[in-house]
Amino acid sequence: MNPMQTGSDNNLVTRAEDFGRVAVLMGGLSAERQISLQSGKAVLDGLLRKGINATAIDVDENILQKLIDEKPDRAFIVLHGRGGEDGVMQGALELLNIPYTGSGVLGSALSMHKYRTKQLWMGADLPTPECQMLDESCDFEAIASKIGLPVIVKPVQEGSSIGMTKVDDAQQLESAWKEASQYDDEVIAERWIEGTEYTVSILQQQALPLIRLETPNQFYDYDAKYIADSTSYHCPSGLVGENEEALQALALKAFYAVDASGWGRVDLMVDESGNPWLIEVNTVPGMTDHSLVPMAAKAAGIEFDDLLWHILETCGEH
């Protein structure tokens, strides 16, 4: 991707002052609050380095009043998880007529709900692992038999791999459900894909270079994402050109199938037979020093501060 070809000419902003006053929305009340604060600080510092009139707002129950008082011209959303990535904040900003970065209300809500995302993908004939909703009335043995073991159990509306457990034995499935249900009333068991994990960052209608992830952990969990130094990120991914292009095209289809827009990230697996499997869409990916979108952007020739500029240009695209 040529860094000079990001987005359409209609969206390009050439002067920092043309963005007006930008509110960086961070923190929030979800389980991902601390990661959001880290991402938010990185975004705020980068925008200020670009000469943009940016200010931080720590999102709490009084966010509507804070926005009314601040009167920003645009909002850069760096809220991870519920309340910020699920359409709630997007709806509030629509109500206040404040343009914002990333996906709109529908795209945010659908992408945050893993089960609805997968239903849409299946309806669009896009490959995603079979899954089953879990609750206290489930026949866990029957579900394990239907999907096949191993499975991964996930809260439907959490990010950063919070509350996720790999299950190798049907007898572990109920305890994994109980663990996940501490974070969300809705929980799914998804067929485990043995293979290689990739992530595709998307910026202004283009897919950035793929990143191949390697971790000694069972999967790319919270520790592997934010704490461990043992996670390896390969960009270039090691795929031959046509294979990488095919996964980029698949990721774009998956992204737009859930009405996502602006910028984001699609996570997928490629199994041992070479078949791709879509896992999830992140509409407000992390922006910390371990984060994947800045890494992919750099591989495309886009430095972090310029990436923020391009993301800010997506305000109002949804």
JOURPE-V950463 format. One record per residue. N is the residue number from 0. RES is the residue in one letter. SS is DSSP state (h for helix, s for strand, l for the rest). PSI is psi in whole degrees, -180 to 180 (999 if undefined). NEAR is the number of other ideal C-beta (glycine too) atoms within 8 Angstrom. Layout:
{{N/RES/SS/PSI/NEAR} {N/RES/SS/PSI/NEAR}}
This chain:
{{0/M/l/128/11} {1/N/l/122/5} {2/P/h/-17/9} {3/M/h/-3/4} {4/Q/h/20/6} {5/T/l/125/11} {6/G/l/-174/10} {7/S/l/157/7} {8/D/h/-29/4} {9/N/h/-24/4} {10/N/h/-12/10} {11/L/l/134/8} {12/V/l/128/9} {13/T/l/-17/4} {14/R/l/137/5} {15/A/h/-38/8} {16/E/h/-20/7} {17/D/h/-17/7} {18/F/h/-18/11} {19/G/l/-152/9} {20/R/s/124/11} {21/V/s/125/16} {22/A/s/123/15} {23/V/s/109/15} {24/L/s/119/15} {25/M/s/173/17} {26/G/s/-102/10} {27/G/l/-171/15} {28/L/l/9/8} {29/S/l/176/13} {30/A/l/-13/8} {31/E/l/20/13} {32/R/h/-48/11} {33/Q/h/-39/6} {34/I/h/-39/12} {35/S/h/-40/17} {36/L/h/-39/11} {37/Q/h/-47/9} {38/S/h/-44/15} {39/G/h/-42/15} {40/K/h/-42/10} {41/A/h/-42/12} {42/V/h/-47/14} {43/L/h/-48/13} {44/D/h/-41/8} {45/G/h/-42/11} {46/L/h/-41/15} {47/L/h/-39/9} {48/R/h/-29/7} {49/K/l/3/11} {50/G/l/15/6} {51/I/l/138/11} {52/N/s/84/9} {53/A/s/147/12} {54/T/s/149/11} {55/A/s/140/10} {56/I/s/118/12} {57/D/s/115/7} {58/V/s/127/13} {59/D/l/-164/8} {60/E/l/-17/4} {61/N/l/22/6} {62/I/h/-37/12} {63/L/h/-44/8} {64/Q/h/-39/7} {65/K/h/-42/9} {66/L/h/-39/16} {67/I/h/-41/8} {68/D/h/-42/6} {69/E/h/-34/10} {70/K/l/55/6} {71/P/l/156/12} {72/D/l/-28/8} {73/R/s/159/15} {74/A/s/130/15} {75/F/s/108/16} {76/I/s/119/13} {77/V/l/38/13} {78/L/l/122/16} {79/H/l/139/15} {80/G/l/-166/17} {81/R/l/145/11} {82/G/l/-15/12} {83/G/l/-26/16} {84/E/l/5/16} {85/D/l/13/12} {86/G/l/-14/11} {87/V/h/-53/9} {88/M/h/-37/15} {89/Q/h/-41/15} {90/G/h/-39/9} {91/A/h/-42/11} {92/L/h/-36/12} {93/E/h/-43/9} {94/L/h/-38/6} {95/L/l/2/9} {96/N/l/42/4} {97/I/l/115/11} {98/P/s/145/8} {99/Y/s/162/13} {100/T/l/155/12} {101/G/l/-158/15} {102/S/l/157/13} {103/G/l/-167/11} {104/V/h/-51/10} {105/L/h/-49/8} {106/G/h/-39/14} {107/S/h/-47/16} {108/A/h/-44/10} {109/L/h/-44/13} {110/S/h/-34/16} {111/M/h/-27/13} {112/H/l/99/12} {113/K/h/-38/11} {114/Y/h/-45/11} {115/R/h/-38/8} {116/T/h/-48/13} {117/K/h/-37/11} {118/Q/h/-42/8} {119/L/h/-45/11} {120/W/h/-43/14} {121/M/h/-39/9} {122/G/h/-28/6} {123/A/l/8/8} {124/D/l/39/4} {125/L/l/141/11} {126/P/l/124/8} {127/T/s/144/10} {128/P/l/144/10} {129/E/l/146/6} {130/C/s/170/12} {131/Q/s/135/9} {132/M/s/144/8} {133/L/s/146/13} {134/D/l/-180/7} {135/E/l/-19/3} {136/S/l/2/3} {137/C/l/150/10} {138/D/l/92/5} {139/F/h/-36/11} {140/E/h/-43/8} {141/A/h/-39/8} {142/I/h/-44/13} {143/A/h/-38/14} {144/S/h/-39/8} {145/K/h/-49/7} {146/I/h/-35/13} {147/G/l/146/7} {148/L/l/152/10} {149/P/l/166/7} {150/V/s/165/14} {151/I/s/130/12} {152/V/s/132/17} {153/K/s/139/12} {154/P/s/138/13} {155/V/l/-34/11} {156/Q/l/45/11} {157/E/l/155/15} {158/G/l/-171/10} {159/S/l/24/13} {160/S/l/19/11} {161/I/l/131/11} {162/G/l/11/12} {163/M/l/144/12} {164/T/s/133/10} {165/K/s/133/11} {166/V/s/122/15} {167/D/l/-14/6} {168/D/l/134/7} {169/A/h/-30/10} {170/Q/h/-18/5} {171/Q/h/-11/10} {172/L/h/-42/17} {173/E/h/-42/9} {174/S/h/-35/7} {175/A/h/-39/12} {176/W/h/-44/15} {177/K/h/-40/8} {178/E/h/-48/10} {179/A/h/-35/16} {180/S/l/-9/10} {181/Q/l/-22/6} {182/Y/l/-21/9} {183/D/l/143/11} {184/D/l/-24/4} {185/E/l/130/10} {186/V/s/142/15} {187/I/s/152/13} {188/A/s/127/16} {189/E/s/138/13} {190/R/s/130/9} {191/W/l/132/10} {192/I/l/120/8} {193/E/l/120/5} {194/G/s/-146/9} {195/T/s/137/6} {196/E/s/135/11} {197/Y/s/158/14} {198/T/s/142/13} {199/V/s/113/15} {200/S/s/142/15} {201/I/s/132/15} {202/L/s/119/14} {203/Q/l/56/13} {204/Q/l/14/6} {205/Q/s/145/9} {206/A/s/130/10} {207/L/l/171/13} {208/P/l/141/11} {209/L/l/151/14} {210/I/s/130/14} {211/R/s/131/13} {212/L/s/138/12} {213/E/s/131/7} {214/T/l/143/12} {215/P/l/-12/3} {216/N/l/167/11} {217/Q/l/-36/4} {218/F/l/177/11} {219/Y/l/77/10} {220/D/l/-174/11} {221/Y/h/-44/9} {222/D/h/-46/8} {223/A/h/-32/13} {224/K/h/-41/12} {225/Y/h/-14/9} {226/I/l/-54/6} {227/A/l/146/8} {228/D/l/5/3} {229/S/l/-5/8} {230/T/l/134/13} {231/S/s/137/7} {232/Y/s/120/10} {233/H/s/112/10} {234/C/l/103/11} {235/P/l/152/8} {236/S/l/-19/11} {237/G/l/-7/5} {238/L/l/147/10} {239/V/l/157/5} {240/G/h/-49/6} {241/E/h/-31/6} {242/N/h/-40/8} {243/E/h/-42/12} {244/E/h/-36/8} {245/A/h/-40/9} {246/L/h/-36/15} {247/Q/h/-43/11} {248/A/h/-41/9} {249/L/h/-43/13} {250/A/h/-41/14} {251/L/h/-42/11} {252/K/h/-44/10} {253/A/h/-40/14} {254/F/h/-48/12} {255/Y/h/-21/9} {256/A/h/-30/10} {257/V/l/16/13} {258/D/l/27/10} {259/A/l/159/15} {260/S/l/166/11} {261/G/l/-79/12} {262/W/s/162/13} {263/G/s/-163/16} {264/R/s/138/12} {265/V/s/126/14} {266/D/s/139/12} {267/L/s/164/16} {268/M/s/151/12} {269/V/s/119/11} {270/D/s/179/10} {271/E/l/-13/5} {272/S/l/1/4} {273/G/l/10/5} {274/N/l/134/7} {275/P/s/147/10} {276/W/s/120/13} {277/L/s/136/14} {278/I/s/-56/8} {279/E/s/168/9} {280/V/s/135/13} {281/N/s/118/12} {282/T/l/-15/13} {283/V/l/76/11} {284/P/l/162/12} {285/G/l/151/13} {286/M/l/37/11} {287/T/l/-177/10} {288/D/l/-11/4} {289/H/l/2/7} {290/S/l/155/11} {291/L/h/-38/12} {292/V/h/-48/15} {293/P/h/-34/10} {294/M/h/-45/11} {295/A/h/-40/16} {296/A/h/-43/15} {297/K/h/-39/10} {298/A/h/-25/10} {299/A/l/4/10} {300/G/l/17/7} {301/I/l/113/12} {302/E/l/162/7} {303/F/h/-49/10} {304/D/h/-37/10} {305/D/h/-35/11} {306/L/h/-45/13} {307/L/h/-41/13} {308/W/h/-48/11} {309/H/h/-38/14} {310/I/h/-41/13} {311/L/h/-30/15} {312/E/l/-18/12} {313/T/l/-4/15} {314/C/l/127/10} {315/G/l/4/6} {316/E/l/-27/8} {317/H/l/999/10}}
